[in-house]
Amino acid sequence: MERAAQMGYPACKKCMEMTPEETDADLIVTEGAAYTPQVMGQYGADDYISIVPTPAFQISHYREREWVPYILRDCTDREKAFDNWMKRDILFATVEKLFALTGF
């Protein structure tokens, strides 16, 4: 499990499939677009930590993912497509962080 965590893989697949109401944990830590503040609020989860990547982290780690070339393979300008993709994800993360901080 430690190696999986170091490589950025989920240490527990079941954890990825659980909703906040399925756990009796005192604290929930979320990461990713599936666990927005709006979604967490729908489950009544008021106390949780949401991990939001910095732009540099987002870009550098996505560049290393083996499936990214597959996603971009039909793009005429792959670098521009990748940049647009990262800008979209960074904007999404910025907005979701704002929602988390303000409660909206």
C-alpha positions as CSV (number, residue, x, y, z in Angstrom):
1,M,0.0,0.0,0.0
2,E,2.8,2.4,0.7
3,R,4.2,2.0,-2.8
4,A,0.8,2.7,-4.3
5,A,0.5,5.8,-2.2
6,Q,4.0,7.0,-3.3
7,M,3.0,6.5,-6.9
8,G,-0.2,8.3,-6.5
9,Y,-2.5,5.3,-6.8
10,P,-5.4,4.8,-4.4
11,A,-4.4,2.6,-1.5
12,C,-7.9,1.2,-1.2
13,K,-10.2,0.8,-4.2
14,K,-13.3,0.5,-1.9
15,C,-12.5,3.9,-0.5
16,M,-12.9,5.4,-4.0
17,E,-16.3,3.8,-4.3
18,M,-17.8,4.9,-0.9
19,T,-20.1,7.8,-0.4
20,P,-19.8,10.0,2.8
21,E,-22.9,8.4,4.2
22,E,-21.3,4.9,3.9
23,T,-18.5,5.7,6.4
24,D,-18.5,6.5,10.0
25,A,-15.2,8.3,9.8
26,D,-14.7,11.4,11.8
27,L,-12.8,13.0,8.9
28,I,-13.1,12.6,5.2
29,V,-10.3,13.6,2.8
30,T,-11.3,14.1,-0.8
31,E,-9.4,14.6,-4.1
32,G,-10.7,15.0,-7.6
33,A,-13.7,16.4,-9.5
34,A,-16.1,13.7,-8.3
35,Y,-16.1,15.1,-4.7
36,T,-16.9,18.8,-5.2
37,P,-18.2,20.8,-2.2
38,Q,-21.7,20.6,-3.8
39,V,-21.6,16.8,-3.9
40,M,-20.2,16.5,-0.4
41,G,-23.0,18.9,0.8
42,Q,-25.7,16.6,-0.8
43,Y,-24.5,13.8,1.4
44,G,-24.5,16.1,4.5
45,A,-20.7,16.0,4.8
46,D,-19.8,19.4,6.4
47,D,-16.4,18.5,7.8
48,Y,-14.0,17.2,5.3
49,I,-10.7,18.1,3.7
50,S,-10.5,18.7,-0.1
51,I,-7.1,18.4,-1.7
52,V,-6.7,20.8,-4.6
53,P,-3.5,20.6,-6.7
54,T,-1.4,23.6,-7.5
55,P,-1.2,24.4,-11.2
56,A,2.5,23.3,-11.3
57,F,1.7,20.0,-9.6
58,Q,-1.3,19.4,-12.0
59,I,0.7,20.0,-15.1
60,S,3.8,18.1,-14.1
61,H,1.9,15.0,-13.0
62,Y,-0.4,14.9,-16.0
63,R,2.6,15.1,-18.3
64,E,3.8,11.8,-16.7
65,R,0.6,9.9,-17.0
66,E,0.8,7.2,-19.6
67,W,-2.7,7.6,-20.9
68,V,-2.4,11.3,-21.8
69,P,-1.0,10.7,-25.3
70,Y,-3.9,8.4,-26.0
71,I,-6.4,11.2,-25.1
72,L,-4.6,13.7,-27.3
73,R,-3.7,11.4,-30.2
74,D,-6.3,12.9,-32.6
75,C,-5.5,16.5,-31.8
76,T,-3.7,18.5,-34.6
77,D,-1.8,20.5,-32.0
78,R,-1.2,18.2,-29.0
79,E,0.7,20.8,-26.9
80,K,-2.1,23.4,-27.4
81,A,-4.7,20.8,-26.6
82,F,-2.8,19.8,-23.4
83,D,-2.4,23.4,-22.4
84,N,-6.1,24.1,-22.9
85,W,-7.0,20.9,-20.9
86,M,-4.7,22.0,-18.0
87,K,-6.2,25.6,-18.1
88,R,-9.7,24.1,-17.8
89,D,-8.7,21.8,-15.0
90,I,-6.9,24.6,-13.1
91,L,-9.9,26.9,-13.5
92,F,-12.2,24.2,-12.3
93,A,-9.9,23.6,-9.2
94,T,-9.8,27.4,-8.5
95,V,-13.6,27.6,-8.6
96,E,-14.2,24.5,-6.5
97,K,-11.6,25.8,-3.9
98,L,-13.6,29.1,-3.8
99,F,-16.8,27.1,-3.2
100,A,-15.2,25.1,-0.4
101,L,-13.8,28.2,1.3
102,T,-17.0,30.3,1.0
103,G,-19.6,27.6,1.4
104,F,-21.3,28.3,-1.9
